[in-house]
Amino acid sequence: MRIEKHPILGYIDKKEVRITYNGVDYPAFEGETIAAALLANHIRILRYSEKGKKPRGIYCGIGHCYECRVTVDGERSVRACVTGVKDQMKIISQGIDADEI
């Protein structure tokens, strides 16, 4: 499910790193965004809406809509679609209680 060669960006660096999403470890590759890493691991829901707790995922994919906001290493409202992964990054869905993780 990952792009290996992009027509503009070229080859994607294949160095594997580990990220944690809602308490579960997943593989990711340096050079890909949080959203891409989660999608490659079959994760589609990135947060829950403030009203009604409706699931939200990637919508625009270019950082304009803010639907993919997650908490990264304690920093809230980080856009997953434009933020690159780092080894040992801890990512949490927004709109759920920490007790639910």
N, C-alpha and C positions, 0 to 999 in steps of 0.2 A: 504493500500500500504506500510505499514511499517513492518519490521521484528520485531517480538516480542521476539523471543528467537533465538539467534545465536548459532550454534554448538560449537564454540570456545569461543566467548565473553560472552555467557550466556544471561541472561535477560537484555533487554535494559531498562534503567531508564525511567520511564514514566512521570517525572515532566515536565509539559508543560511550555514553554516560548513563547515569542512573538518576531518575527523578522520582519524587514521591507525590502522588495525587490522592488526596483524601485518605492518607495513611497506607497506601499500597504502592510498592516500588514498581517502576516500569522502565524499560530501556528507551533511550532516545539517542539521537545523533547530534553532536555539536553542529551548529550551523542551521538547525531547523528551529522553527518557532514552537512555543509551548502548544499552540493549537494543532500544529502538524504532528507533533509527537503524540499528543493525546488521541488524535484521529487515527494515527497508525496503530494505536493500541485499542482501537474500537470504542473509544470514549467519545460520546456525542454531546452529553450534557455537561456544560461548564459552570453553570450557576443556576440559581432560581430567582425568579422575579420578586421584587419587594412586595408587590400586591398579588396575592393569590398563590405565591410560591410555584409559579409555572416554570417548567424547565426551559432553559435557554442554551443555545450553542453558538456556533459560528454563523454569522449572518452575512456581513459584507466581506470579511476576510482581509480588509485593508486598513483597519483602525479607525473608521469613521463612526460606526454605530454603537460601540461600547457594549454589545450583547455578550461578548466573550470575556468579561471582567472576571478575574480570579484574584485570590490572595496569594502572593508569592513571598516566601520567607518573611511573613508578617506584614508585608505592604499590601494594603487593600487596593482594589480597582485597577489592577495591572491588566492591560489588554493582551490576551493570550495570542492573538493573531499577528502581533507585531513585536513580540518579546521573545528573544532567543533563549533556548534552554542552557542551563549550566549544570555541571555535575553536582549532585546532592541537593538540587533545588527542591524546596518543599512547597507544593501548590495545593491550595484548598479551594473548593467551590465556595462562592459567596451565596448567602441566602439560606444557609443551613446552619444548625447549631453545631458547635465543636463536639458536643456529646454524641451526635449522630455519626461521627466518623469512626 
